[in-house]
Amino acid sequence: MSKITDFIDAKKDQASTIKKQLAMKKQMEEMFLETEEHGVKIKMRGDFRVESLEVGGVEDKRLREAINKAFKETQKKLAKKFQGQM
């Protein structure tokens, strides 16, 4: 009976951890930072997704998409490399 109770407790802990992670992810997505330097204006979310990017007052969608793709690919590669190490 103790093994079943231990299993259930472990699953509850796992569910609680996932719930906390999802809440943190949502908070990060809702957090924004805007900065401007040398005529380049960037609006970025807390999860490092670039929402807008302007160069000289002109929106540069291709550069924004390229940066977001680089972040996404880097995150995937890091997740794969360190999978199981945490």
N, C-alpha and C positions, 0 to 999 in steps of 0.2 A: 504494500500500500504506500510506503514511503517513496518509492520510485515514481509512482504516478503523481503524487503530491509535488515532488521535486520537479517533475516534468511540467506540470501545470504552472507552478511558480516561475519556472524559467521562461515559459511562453508568455506569461503575464509581464515579466520584466522586459522581454523582447518587444512586446506590443507597446509598452510604455515608452521604451527608447525610440521606437519608430515614430510614435505620436509626437514626441519631443522634437525629433529631427525634422518632421514635416512642418511643425510650428515654426522652427527656426528658419527653415527654407522659405516659408511664406513671409516671415518678417524681413528676410534679406531681399526678397523680390520687391517688397514694398518700400524699401529704403532707397533714396536717390541722392546722388551727389552731382553737382554741376561745377565744372571748373573751366577756366579759360586761360590760355597761355599762347602768346605770339600769334593771335588771330585764329587760334583753333579752340573751339568750344565743344566740350564733351559732357553729355549727361549719361551717367552710368548708374545702374542699380547695384544694390549691396551684394548681389550674387555675381558681380563683374560682367553683366550683360550691358553692352553699350546700347542705350535707347536712341540717342541722336548724336551726330557728329557733324559739326560745321567747320569749314575751312574758309576764312575770309567772308563769313556771313552766308555761305552757300552750303546747303546740306549735301554731304557726300555719302550716299547710301552704299555705294560699292565698298568704300573703306570701312564703314560701320559693319557691313556683312562679313568682310574679310577678317576683321578683328574678332567678331563674335565666333566665327568658325574656328579661328586659331585657339581661342579660349576653350571652346567645346572639345576640340580634338586633344588639347593638352590635358583637360580634365579626364577624358576617357583613357588616355595613355597612362596617366598617373594612377587612376583607379585600377586599371588592369595590372600595373606593375606592383602596387602595394596591396592588392587584394589578398585577404587572408592574414595580413601582417598586423592587423589591429585587433 
